[in-house]
Amino acid sequence: MRLLTLSLVLSDGLIPGERPAAIEAVVRGAWLPLFEALSQAPGIRAAAALSGTALAYAMAEVPALVRLIGELAQRGQVELLTTAQGAGALSLLPERDALAQVLAQQTQLREVAAVPIRGLWAGSATWNPALPALMARAGLLYTFADAGLFAAAGLPEASLGGWYLTDRAGVTAGLFPLDRRLPAWFPEGNLAELGAALHQLAQVGGRQITVPLRVEALGALPGSQAHCWTGDKPWMPRLLRMVARNAGWLKTTVPFLAFDRLPPVGRAWPLNGSHPELGALALPAASSRALMLAHELDLASPRAQSWQPPVIGPPVEMLLARRDEANRLHKATLRLSAALHAQRKEGPRSELLEGAAQQLLRALPEALLGPLIARSDLRAAAWRALSEVERALVVHSGDRSLRHEVVDADCDGQPEIIASNPAMSLVLRPATGGVLSEWSLFGVGNVVNTFTRIEERWFDLLADSAADLPEIEEDWTEEVPPPPPPPSEEDSEPWSVPPEALASPPELASPIAVEPGLLRLLSADRHKRVALHDRFLGPEATLQNAAMGQQPEVGDFVDQPYRVDRIDRLEEGDLRVVLAREGAVALGERHGLVQMVKTFLLHRSEPLMQVSWELSNRSADPLRTRFAVELNFNVDGSLAPERSLFVAGPGMLPLHSPGEQAAVSDLALLYPDLGLQLRLRAGGAPTLWHFPLAAPALGPDGIYAAPQGHSLLLVWELHLWGNEKKTMNLALRAVKR
């Protein structure tokens, strides 16, 4: 039998802002026992791509792991691959920022082990052809891409082993195809079946295969610690022993040895795309379902015996078009990067700006362009890093005045108004309803860190749950029949010759768990969940349908373009922005004409703004309706019990419950754990509707309700005679203690 060589590439998916317990679980629960096991198996080699988050935690809290990493790297048993230190989306960043991410991680790795860093781990699911130029500037020789992207580009699937040469603008780089077949067995698969699969691959002969493995499954996920390391028959030690005892036909190596000793298989230009499971997130629900169906049919076809399905997903950049939350983060990162670069070029080195550059590394983790975009706490960490960058720019410039610019900040073809003072910055969108889409408080982050519910591919899983279960009980769990017992296996026995026909990799996906009560969230918001939407409510609008995002609307102001009439710098330094729109309000079978003049008065130095709405009935007939202003606020999605809503009169109200309060004037969202208050003062004694926001999200344990902050609707009864006008006022102030 010929030799089969495996190059195992181990990585984690931690990003800045992850919960400390999750970081500890990955570092202590997965990386530490893995390196301990490798230290006891000197004949087994592997590559390790520790995230910047994991490496920083290990250096601060787990010196034993750092020592092991250094020892195994020094003796060549483990090859250290560099990543983007802040897990940044390298293809979406300016080259200077992408390079800074890579160089910062290389520097950190060299503090752990004084060894050359030759390979870049940019993630297993995506590829961008701009990487070779970046790698050349960082002194890196090779990187990795999903084998499906090679197959979709027309390369014979049977030949996908070893490594290839790719180039861009005359710059070459090595490129290893990442095998899709073997990870399905780690760590849940039966070892005998895994051995049979490896035997079959070895029969092809002369092959070197690169296999990506996420370490979260090797000790960090619930139940995996016992299964992999501490149980009666721990999976990982048995695997390592069996690999060592079959060294006659099965070898392990590291990417550099393969790159150094083997010639390239050929030249390759993989498609710019992603693994279907990731790319599907960037598509509308119907297209996403179609892509996944094609992927599943492809896996089930006879050609799937080669396990290199050519069905691929679109580039992850597509998510920027579908998810306003991701696009806002991306464009804010680009804007502040340009400002920081300009200030750093103007004068001598500044510790303040160098610190800001470090914060910028944390601003756009690539994982936020996937399912993690639904996690408020991770978005909050990115916004908080950006607010620190912006505060440093303000302090360094020495300009204490209120500044503004009119620019297409989010690249939607329409100008936005960006304003900032020494305490805050904000973005107004005249073209989409004159809304407030960002309100960044220095030292806190963006308090409009909101999330809009849109239809997702996996929403039908909730519908299936509803069909199967007439009523979801709070203690409901689905009974799953136990799997059949695996074939017996003995550690002392080498793997046997496989059967004539080997089945496809095991399907290990467990049934999707659905959090009880989630069906109430199974709706899509008709408008983006930002702040200062102007609404004219129909007579059937209630707190209940507003909480579902389905309240009847009789006006045509939401998401519609407003005209910028004036932007004035007032004598005391404040800024006045005047927007206007002429629209219509349905009054039964007829329509009334309404002119709205929406005025923002932004304070020169404090986190304070005053907003007024002058509503004029331009018809001769009277107008009787309800005018509402919708404000959606979210800092980090936390449901900390000390947080509350204060309303003058009723007092403290819980944030987790919806409610209606009549004739309000002063109210505040209180975040004592952050030392923050968002105070509002409304004129005209409106009614307040308030309710928590949440969205269905797909996590590792199933579908759950991801908290997304809180919504406040101030509702005024509006009675206008023909050609009459009326003004509503609202003041918003942030108080940081």
C-alpha positions in Angstrom: 0.0 0.0 0.0 1.2 3.5 -0.8 1.8 6.3 1.6 -0.9 8.7 2.7 0.3 12.0 4.3 -2.0 14.1 6.3 -1.4 17.8 7.1 -3.7 18.6 10.0 -4.4 22.3 10.4 -6.0 23.2 13.7 -7.7 26.5 14.3 -10.2 28.3 16.6 -12.9 30.8 15.7 -12.6 33.2 18.7 -13.0 36.9 17.9 -12.6 40.1 20.0 -15.5 40.6 22.4 -16.2 36.9 23.0 -17.3 36.0 26.5 -14.5 35.2 28.9 -16.0 31.8 29.7 -16.1 30.9 26.0 -12.4 32.0 25.6 -11.4 29.9 28.6 -13.3 26.9 27.3 -11.4 27.0 24.0 -8.0 27.7 25.4 -8.1 25.5 28.5 -10.6 22.9 27.3 -9.3 22.3 23.7 -5.9 23.9 22.9 -4.2 22.9 26.2 -5.1 19.2 26.2 -4.4 19.0 22.5 -0.8 20.4 22.9 -0.3 18.2 25.9 -1.3 15.1 23.9 1.0 16.1 21.0 3.9 16.5 23.4 3.4 12.9 24.3 3.2 11.8 20.6 6.4 13.2 19.1 5.9 11.4 15.8 2.7 13.2 15.0 2.9 16.7 13.4 0.3 19.3 13.0 -0.2 23.0 12.2 -1.8 25.4 14.6 -3.5 28.7 13.8 -4.4 30.2 17.2 -6.6 33.3 17.0 -5.3 36.5 18.4 -7.9 36.3 21.1 -6.9 32.7 22.1 -3.2 33.5 22.0 -3.6 36.7 24.1 -5.5 34.8 26.7 -3.0 32.0 26.8 -0.1 34.4 27.2 -1.9 36.1 30.1 -3.6 33.2 31.9 -2.2 29.8 30.8 1.7 29.9 30.8 1.8 26.1 30.6 0.2 26.2 27.2 2.5 29.0 26.0 5.5 26.9 27.1 4.2 23.8 25.2 3.5 25.8 22.1 7.1 27.2 22.1 8.6 23.7 22.7 6.7 21.9 20.0 7.3 24.7 17.5 11.0 24.8 18.3 11.4 21.1 17.6 9.3 21.3 14.4 6.5 19.1 15.5 4.0 22.0 15.3 4.0 24.7 12.7 2.6 28.0 13.8 0.4 29.8 11.2 -0.3 33.4 11.4 -3.9 34.7 11.4 -5.3 38.2 11.4 -4.8 39.3 15.0 -8.3 40.7 15.3 -9.7 37.9 13.2 -10.3 40.7 10.6 -12.0 40.3 7.3 -8.8 40.8 5.3 -10.4 41.1 1.9 -12.7 43.9 3.1 -10.0 46.0 4.8 -7.6 48.5 3.2 -4.3 46.8 2.5 -2.5 48.8 5.2 -5.0 47.5 7.8 -5.0 43.9 6.6 -1.2 44.0 6.7 -1.2 45.4 10.2 -3.5 42.6 11.3 -1.2 40.0 10.0 2.1 41.6 11.2 0.7 42.1 14.7 -0.1 38.4 15.0 3.3 37.5 13.6 4.9 39.6 16.3 2.8 38.0 19.0 3.7 34.5 17.7 7.4 35.3 17.8 7.0 36.2 21.5 5.9 32.6 22.0 8.4 30.8 19.8 11.4 32.2 17.9 10.6 30.3 14.7 9.9 31.4 11.2 6.2 32.1 10.4 5.7 31.1 6.8 1.9 30.4 6.3 -1.3 32.5 6.6 -4.5 31.1 7.9 -7.2 33.3 6.6 -10.1 30.9 7.4 -11.2 27.7 5.8 -14.4 28.7 4.2 -13.5 31.6 1.9 -10.9 32.7 -0.6 -10.0 36.0 -2.2 -7.5 36.3 -5.0 -6.1 39.5 -3.5 -4.3 37.6 -0.8 -1.0 36.8 -2.6 0.0 40.5 -2.7 -0.7 40.9 1.0 1.2 37.8 1.8 4.2 39.0 -0.2 4.4 42.2 1.9 4.2 40.1 5.1 6.9 37.7 4.0 4.5 34.7 3.9 4.8 31.8 1.4 1.5 30.0 1.4 -2.1 29.9 2.5 -5.2 27.7 2.2 -8.5 27.5 0.4 -11.5 25.2 0.4 -11.1 22.4 -2.1 -14.6 23.0 -3.4 -13.4 26.4 -4.8 -10.7 24.5 -6.8 -13.2 21.9 -8.1 -15.7 24.6 -9.1 -12.9 26.2 -11.1 -12.5 23.0 -13.1 -9.6 21.2 -11.6 -9.9 17.4 -11.6 -11.2 16.5 -8.2 -9.1 13.4 -7.9 -5.9 15.4 -8.2 -6.7 17.8 -5.3 -3.8 17.0 -3.0 -0.5 18.6 -2.3 -0.2 22.3 -3.1 -0.6 24.7 -6.0 0.8 27.9 -7.2 -1.4 30.9 -7.7 -0.6 34.5 -8.5 -2.0 38.0 -8.7 -0.4 40.8 -10.6 2.8 38.9 -10.9 3.0 37.9 -7.2 3.0 34.2 -6.6 1.9 32.3 -3.5 1.5 28.6 -2.5 -2.0 27.4 -2.0 -3.1 24.2 -0.2 -6.6 22.8 -1.0 -8.5 22.1 2.2 -10.1 18.7 2.1 -13.8 18.5 3.0 -14.2 14.8 3.6 -12.2 14.0 6.8 -13.4 16.7 9.2 -16.8 15.0 9.3 -15.3 12.3 11.4 -13.7 14.6 14.0 -14.4 13.9 16.8 -17.7 12.1 16.6 -17.0 9.5 13.9 -16.2 5.9 14.6 -12.5 5.3 14.5 -12.7 2.1 12.6 -14.7 3.8 9.8 -12.2 6.7 9.8 -9.4 4.2 9.4 -11.2 2.6 6.5 -11.6 6.0 4.8 -7.9 6.7 5.2 -7.0 3.3 3.9 -9.0 3.9 0.8 -7.3 7.3 0.3 -3.9 5.6 0.7 -4.7 3.2 -2.1 -4.7 6.1 -4.5 -1.1 6.5 -3.6 1.4 9.3 -3.2 -1.0 11.8 -1.8 -0.6 14.6 0.7 -4.0 15.9 2.0 -4.5 19.1 4.1 -7.3 18.7 6.6 -8.8 21.7 8.5 -10.1 21.0 12.1 -11.8 23.4 14.5 -10.6 22.9 18.0 -13.9 24.0 19.6 -15.2 20.4 18.8 -12.1 19.0 20.6 -13.0 20.1 24.1 -14.8 23.4 24.2 -18.3 22.5 23.1 -20.7 21.0 25.7 -19.9 17.3 26.2 -16.8 17.3 24.0 -14.3 17.5 26.9 -15.4 14.1 28.3 -15.8 12.6 24.8 -12.4 13.8 23.6 -10.1 13.7 26.6 -11.5 12.7 30.0 -14.1 9.9 29.4 -13.7 6.2 29.7 -12.5 5.8 26.1 -11.3 9.3 25.1 -11.4 9.8 21.4 -8.4 12.0 20.8 -5.7 9.9 22.7 -7.0 6.8 20.9 -6.8 8.5 17.6 -3.2 9.7 18.2 -2.2 6.2 19.2 -3.8 4.6 16.2 -2.1 7.0 13.8 1.3 6.3 15.5 0.8 2.5 15.2 -0.1 2.7 11.5 3.0 4.8 10.6 3.9 2.3 7.9 1.4 3.7 5.5 0.0 6.8 7.3 2.2 9.9 8.0 1.6 13.4 9.3 3.4 16.5 8.3 3.2 20.3 8.5 2.5 22.6 5.6 6.0 23.9 5.4 7.6 20.5 4.9 5.1 19.7 2.1 5.8 23.1 0.6 9.5 22.7 0.9 9.9 19.1 -0.2 7.1 18.5 -2.8 6.8 20.3 -6.1 3.5 22.1 -6.8 0.9 20.0 -8.4 0.3 22.8 -10.9 -1.1 26.3 -11.1 -4.6 27.2 -9.8 -6.9 30.1 -9.6 -9.8 29.1 -7.3 -13.0 31.0 -7.6 -13.6 34.0 -5.3 -16.3 32.4 -3.2 -17.1 30.5 0.0 -18.3 27.2 1.4 -22.0 26.8 0.6 -23.0 26.8 4.3 -21.3 30.2 4.8 -22.2 31.7 1.5 -25.9 30.8 2.0 -26.0 33.3 4.8 -25.3 36.2 2.4 -28.2 35.3 0.1 -31.9 36.0 0.3 -33.9 33.2 1.9 -35.2 31.7 -1.3 -31.8 31.8 -3.0 -30.2 30.5 0.2 -32.5 27.5 0.2 -31.8 26.8 -3.5 -28.1 26.9 -2.9 -28.2 24.5 0.1 -30.5 22.1 -1.8 -28.0 22.0 -4.7 -25.2 21.4 -2.2 -27.1 18.5 -0.6 -28.0 17.0 -4.0 -24.4 17.2 -5.0 -23.3 15.5 -1.9 -25.8 12.7 -2.5 -24.7 12.2 -6.2 -22.4 9.3 -7.2 -19.6 11.9 -7.8 -19.8 12.7 -4.1 -17.7 9.6 -3.4 -14.7 11.9 -4.2 -16.1 14.3 -1.6 -15.2 17.4 -3.5 -18.6 19.0 -4.3 -18.2 21.9 -6.7 -21.2 23.8 -5.5 -19.9 26.9 -3.8 -21.4 30.0 -2.2 -20.9 33.6 -3.1 -18.1 35.7 -1.5 -18.9 36.7 2.0 -18.9 40.3 0.9 -22.4 39.7 -0.3 -23.6 39.9 3.3 -22.8 43.6 3.2 -25.6 44.0 0.7 -28.1 42.0 2.7 -27.2 43.0 6.2 -27.2 46.7 7.0 -25.7 46.0 10.4 -22.6 44.5 8.8 -22.4 47.2 6.2 -22.5 50.0 8.8 -19.7 48.4 10.8 -17.6 47.9 7.6 -18.1 51.5 6.4 -17.4 53.0 9.8 -14.2 51.0 10.0 -13.1 52.3 6.6 -14.0 55.9 7.5 -12.1 55.8 10.7 -9.2 54.0 9.2 -8.7 56.7 6.6 -8.9 59.4 9.3 -6.4 57.6 11.5 -4.0 57.1 8.6 -4.2 60.8 7.8 -3.4 61.9 11.3 -0.5 59.4 11.7 1.1 60.7 8.5 0.9 64.3 9.7 3.2 64.3 12.6 5.6 62.3 14.8 4.7 59.0 16.3 2.0 59.3 18.9 1.2 56.8 21.6 -2.4 57.8 21.5 -2.7 57.1 17.8 -0.8 53.9 18.1 -3.3 52.7 20.7 -6.1 53.7 18.3 -4.4 51.6 15.6 -4.5 48.6 18.0 -8.2 49.2 18.7 -8.8 49.3 14.9 -7.6 45.7 14.7 -10.6 44.7 16.7 -13.2 46.5 14.7 -14.2 44.1 11.8 -13.9 40.4 12.7 -14.7 38.3 9.6 -16.9 36.1 11.7 -19.3 39.0 12.0 -20.0 38.5 8.3 -21.6 35.2 9.2 -24.1 33.9 11.8 -22.4 35.8 14.6 -23.8 39.0 13.2 -26.9 38.3 15.3 -24.9 38.5 18.5 -25.3 42.0 20.0 -22.3 41.6 22.3 -19.9 40.9 19.5 -21.2 43.8 17.4 -20.9 45.9 20.6 -17.3 45.0 21.0 -16.6 46.1 17.4 -18.5 49.4 17.9 -16.7 50.0 21.2 -13.3 49.6 19.5 -14.4 52.1 16.8 -15.6 54.6 19.4 -12.2 54.4 21.1 -10.5 55.1 17.7 -12.7 58.1 17.1 -12.2 59.5 20.6 -8.4 59.2 20.1 -8.7 61.1 16.8 -10.6 63.9 18.5 -8.2 64.2 21.4 -5.1 64.1 19.2 -6.5 66.7 16.8 -7.1 69.2 19.7 -10.2 70.4 17.9 -13.0 70.6 20.5 -15.6 72.0 18.2 -18.5 70.2 16.6 -17.6 69.0 13.1 -19.7 67.6 10.3 -19.5 66.4 6.8 -22.0 65.3 4.1 -20.8 62.2 2.4 -22.0 58.8 1.2 -20.8 57.1 4.3 -22.5 53.7 3.7 -21.9 53.5 -0.1 -25.6 53.4 -1.0 -25.4 56.2 -3.5 -27.1 58.7 -1.1 -25.3 61.2 1.1 -25.4 60.9 4.9 -24.7 63.6 7.5 -21.9 62.7 9.9 -21.4 64.9 12.9 -19.1 64.6 16.0 -18.1 66.6 19.0 -15.8 65.7 21.9 -18.3 63.3 23.5 -20.1 61.6 20.6 -20.6 61.1 16.9 -23.7 60.3 14.9 -24.9 59.5 11.4 -28.2 60.8 10.0 -29.7 59.3 6.8 -31.9 61.8 5.0 -32.5 59.5 2.1 -34.1 56.8 4.2 -36.5 58.6 6.5 -34.2 61.1 8.1 -33.3 58.4 10.7 -30.4 58.2 13.2 -28.5 55.1 12.2 -25.5 55.5 14.5 -25.1 57.3 17.8 -21.6 56.5 19.2 -20.9 57.6 22.7 -17.2 57.7 23.4 -16.3 55.2 26.1 -19.5 53.2 25.5 -20.0 52.5 21.8 -22.9 52.7 19.4 -26.2 52.8 21.3 -28.1 52.2 18.0 -26.3 48.8 17.7 -29.6 47.4 16.4 -30.6 44.4 14.3 -33.3 44.0 11.7 -35.2 40.8 11.4 -35.2 39.5 7.9 -36.3 36.1 6.5 -33.6 33.5 6.8 -33.2 30.1 5.2 -33.7 28.3 8.5 -36.9 30.0 9.4 -38.7 27.0 7.9 -37.2 24.9 10.7 -39.3 26.9 13.1 -42.4 26.4 10.9 -41.6 22.6 10.9 -41.4 22.7 14.7 -44.8 24.4 14.8 -46.3 21.7 12.5 -44.9 18.9 14.6 -45.9 20.4 17.9 -49.3 22.0 18.3 -48.1 23.9 21.3 -44.6 24.4 22.5 -44.2 23.7 26.1 -41.6 25.5 28.2 -39.9 22.2 29.0 -40.3 20.7 25.5 -37.4 18.7 24.2 -37.5 16.5 21.1 -36.7 12.8 21.8 -34.0 11.5 19.5 -33.5 7.8 19.1 -30.0 6.7 20.2 -27.6 5.9 17.4 -26.7 2.3 16.7 -23.5 1.1 18.6 -20.3 1.7 16.5 -18.3 -1.3 15.3 -15.9 -2.5 18.0 -12.3 -1.3 17.8 -9.2 -2.0 19.8 -6.4 0.5 20.3 -3.7 -2.2 20.0 -5.0 -3.3 16.5 -3.9 -1.5 13.3 -6.7 -0.4 11.0 -8.0 -3.1 8.8 -8.3 -3.0 5.0 -11.5 -1.1 4.1 -14.6 -2.7 2.5 -14.9 -2.7 -1.3 -17.2 0.4 -1.3 -16.9 3.0 1.3 -19.9 5.1 2.2 -19.9 8.8 2.3 -18.7 10.6 5.5 -21.1 10.2 8.5 -23.9 12.6 8.7 -23.5 13.8 12.3 -25.8 16.9 12.4 -28.0 16.5 15.4 -31.6 17.7 15.3 -31.9 21.5 15.5 -33.0 22.5 19.0 -35.6 25.3 19.1 -35.8 27.5 22.1 -39.3 27.5 23.5 -41.6 30.4 22.7 -39.5 31.4 19.6 -42.4 31.3 17.1 -43.5 34.7 18.3 -40.3 36.1 16.7 -41.0 34.4 13.3 -41.6 37.6 11.4 -39.6 40.0 9.3 -39.3 43.7 10.1 -40.6 45.9 7.2 -38.2 48.6 8.0 -34.7 48.8 9.5 -34.6 48.9 13.3 -32.8 52.2 13.7 -33.8 55.4 15.6 -36.2 58.3 14.9 -38.5 56.7 12.3 -41.4 59.0 11.6 -44.7 57.0 11.5 -48.4 57.7 11.0 -50.2 54.9 12.6 -53.4 53.3 11.3 -56.4 52.9 13.7 -55.6 49.2 14.1 -52.0 49.8 15.3 -51.4 48.4 18.8 -48.5 47.7 21.1 -48.8 44.0 20.2 -48.5 44.4 16.4 -45.9 47.1 16.8 -43.8 44.6 18.8 -44.1 42.2 15.8 -43.0 45.0 13.4 -46.4 44.7 11.7 -48.3 47.8 12.8 -50.5 49.3 10.1 -49.0 52.4 8.5 -51.1 55.2 6.8 -48.2 57.6 6.0 -45.5 57.4 3.4 -42.6 58.8 5.4 -40.8 55.7 6.8 -37.7 54.9 4.7 -38.6 57.6 2.2 -36.2 60.4 1.1 -36.1 63.7 3.0 -34.8 66.8 1.5 -31.9 68.6 3.3 -33.1 72.2 3.5 -30.3 73.7 5.6 -27.3 72.8 7.7 -26.4 75.8 9.9 -23.6 76.5 12.3 -25.1 78.5 15.1 -23.3 81.3 16.9 -22.7 79.3 20.1 -21.2 76.4 18.1 -24.2 74.1 17.9 -25.3 72.6 14.6 -28.8 72.7 13.2 -29.8 70.3 10.5 -33.2 70.9 8.8 -34.8 68.1 6.8 -38.2 68.2 5.0 -40.6 66.0 3.2 -44.0 66.4 1.6 -45.9 63.2 1.9 -49.4 61.7 2.1 -51.5 60.3 4.9 -54.4 57.9 4.1 -57.7 59.1 5.6 -60.0 56.2 4.7 -60.6 56.5 0.9 -58.9 59.8 0.5 -55.4 61.1 1.2 -54.3 64.1 3.1 -51.2 66.0 2.2 -48.7 66.6 5.0 -45.5 68.6 5.1 -43.0 67.6 7.7 -40.0 69.7 8.7 -37.7 67.6 10.9 -35.0 69.7 12.7 -32.0 68.4 14.6 -30.1 70.6 17.0 -26.8 69.0 17.9 -24.9 70.3 21.0 -21.4 71.6 20.4 -19.7 69.5 23.1 -22.2 67.2 25.0 -23.9 64.0 23.9 -27.2 65.9 23.5 -29.6 66.5 20.6 -33.0 68.0 20.3 -35.4 67.0 17.6 -38.6 68.7 16.5 -41.2 67.8 14.0 -43.3 70.6 12.4 -46.3 68.9 10.8 -48.5 71.0 8.5 -51.8 69.8 7.0 -51.6 71.0 3.4 -55.1 69.9 2.7 -58.3 71.9 3.3 -59.9 68.9 5.1 -59.1 68.2 8.7 -56.5 65.5 9.5 -57.1 63.1 12.4 -54.5 60.4 13.0 -51.7 59.3 15.3 -48.1 60.4 14.8 -45.4 58.2 16.3 -41.6 58.4 16.6 -39.9 55.0 16.9 -36.5 54.8 18.7 -34.6 51.5 18.8 -31.7 51.4 21.2 -29.2 48.6 21.9 -25.8 48.7 23.5 -24.7 45.1 23.9 -27.9 43.0 24.1 -27.4 42.3 27.8 -30.4 41.4 29.9 -28.7 42.4 33.1 -31.4 42.5 35.8 -30.3 45.9 37.1 -31.1 47.5 33.7 -34.5 49.2 33.6 -36.7 51.8 32.0 -37.6 54.8 34.1 -40.8 56.7 33.4 -41.8 59.7 35.5 -44.9 58.7 37.4 -44.8 54.8 37.2 -41.1 54.7 38.1 -38.9 51.8 37.3 -40.2 49.3 34.7 -38.5 46.0 33.7 -36.9 46.1 30.2 -37.8 42.5 29.5 -41.6 43.1 29.5 -43.7 45.2 27.0 -45.9 47.9 28.3 -47.9 51.0 27.6 -47.8 54.3 29.5 -50.0 57.3 28.9 -49.0 60.9 29.0 -45.3 60.6 29.5 -42.8 63.4 29.5 -39.5 62.2 31.1 -38.2 58.8 30.7 -34.8 57.1 30.6 -33.1 53.8 29.7 -30.9 53.0 32.7 -27.7 50.9 32.3 -26.1 51.0 35.8 -23.6 48.3 35.0 -22.2 50.6 32.3 -22.7 53.8 34.2 -25.0 55.0 31.4 -28.4 56.7 31.1 -30.2 57.6 27.9 -32.6 60.3 28.9 -35.5 61.5 26.8 -37.9 64.4 27.4 -40.9 64.6 25.2 -43.3 67.5 24.7 -47.0 67.1 24.2 -47.5 64.2 26.7 -47.4 61.3 24.2 -48.3 57.7 25.0 -45.3 55.4 25.3 -45.2 51.9 23.9 -42.1 49.9 24.9 -41.0 46.4 24.3 -37.8 44.3 24.1 -36.3 43.4 20.8 -35.1 39.9 19.9 -34.4 38.0 16.7 -34.2 34.3 15.9 -30.6 33.3 15.5 -28.8 30.1 14.6 -26.1 29.1 17.1 -24.1 26.0 17.8 -26.8 24.6 20.1 -29.8 25.4 17.8 -32.1 28.3 17.2 -32.4 30.8 20.0 -33.7 34.3 20.7 -30.9 36.7 20.4 -31.6 39.9 22.5 -31.4 43.0 20.3 -32.1 45.9 22.7 -35.4 47.8 23.2 -37.9 49.8 21.2 -39.7 52.9 22.3 -42.6 54.4 20.4 -43.8 57.8 21.4 -47.4 58.2 20.1 -49.1 61.6 19.8 -52.8 62.1 18.9 -52.7 64.4 15.9 -55.7 66.6 15.0 -55.0 69.3 12.4 -57.5 71.5 10.7 -57.0 72.4 7.1 -53.7 74.3 6.7 -53.0 74.1 10.4 -49.5 73.1 11.7 -48.3 71.6 15.0 -44.9 70.9 16.5 -43.7 67.9 18.5 -40.4 68.0 20.4 -38.0 65.5 21.8 -34.7 65.9 23.6 -32.2 63.0 23.9 -29.2 63.2 26.3 -26.7 60.5 27.2 -25.3 60.7 30.7 -22.1 58.7 31.5 -21.1 58.4 35.1 
